[in-house]
Amino acid sequence: MKKNNILNSLKEAGVVAVIRGETKEEALKASRAIINGGMKGIELTFTVPQADQVIAELIAEYANDPDIVIGAGTVLDATTARLAIMAGAQFVVSPCFDVETAKICNLYQIPYLPGCMTITEMKTALTYGVDIIKLFPGSAFGPSIVKTFKAPIPYLNIMPTGGVSLENMEDWFKAGVVCVGVGGNLLAPAATGGFAKVTEIAKQYMEKYQEIKVK
């Protein structure tokens, strides 16, 4: 039940912000700025120093908002996955598929979203209980590839990350993805302390997503 609820929250969130940062403080401020902009999905990457502490703080801070879903990104192995889960991460994202990470996530009933680029990788991931495939990097393909992947595996749930923008987000959803991951252009102002700008861009993404939903 827990896993299904988290998966539904991810799909409902629609847009997942991929948080990177040079410091723990920058990542926390960027996450808050994005949530202030109306985004409900946060993927805190393990390239951030003390990433597990950031996840724990955000989980505690937004405990009263059941719609906000906070997970861990750039998880390369099962040890890191367990560290993230113990900190409260509600989902785990990897740039590639890893069997042991899939097993640990299944054990704790936490959705695992591995990065895949080929049908073979996607089939392997499904075999190990993966519910949403992270198409990564999305920029290597573009929205038209989704139909190609879903032809042999129509029940594939895809979240493209890398190359998703305000301009092409609608094309991705039209192609049949369940949610999208957004990082670079959303977070760029955070590096120079422009957190108000991050909130503004987050609002633009959510306004666009609401438009897409009603179409």
Secondary structure, DSSP 8 states (H G I E B T S, - for coil): -HHHHHHHHHHHH-EEEEE--SSHHHHHHHHHHHHHTT--EEEEETTSTTHHHHHHHHHHHTTT-TT-EEEEES--SHHHHHHHHHTT-S-EEESS--HHHHHHHHHTT--EEEEE-SHHHHHHHHHTT-SSEEESSGGGT-THHHHHHHTT-TT--EEEBSS--TTTHHHHHHHT-S-EEE-HHHHGGGGGT-HHHHHHHHHHHHHHHHHHHH-
